[in-house]
Amino acid sequence: MTDEQKDALVGKLVLEHGELKGETGTLRAACKKIGQTFQSVGNTLIQYPERLIFLGESYDGRFHAATTVKIEEIDGKKLLELTNEIRAKIVRQDDVTSQLKGMGVDVSHP
């Protein structure tokens, strides 16, 4: 591999590493939002489950909402997809970090 080819590969890998780091952060933020929703739903279910209201569903006015949630906000399939995607990106980021380290480039610092 020529120096030019090596430099091009390093540049490509460094760029990919940064993109993976950003994408993982975005996915973590989405999971945090879901976690906060689950926390709110969980607290309501523990204390007064009759006051958990799903948007778009009718309910008796005696049960004013303690927590209002969109059904899609607590979708287990979406959570499965997000967590699987985070793991895949972390594995790829680790692979890229190892490749770069083998080429003498350290991207492990914050």
Protein Blocks (a to p, Z undefined) as FASTA:
>chain_A
ZZklmmmmmmmmmmmmmmmmmmmmmmmmmmmmmmmmmmmmmmmmmmmmmlpccehiacdf
klccfbdcdfklmgfklmmmmmmmmmmmmmmmmmmmmmmmmnopafkbZZ
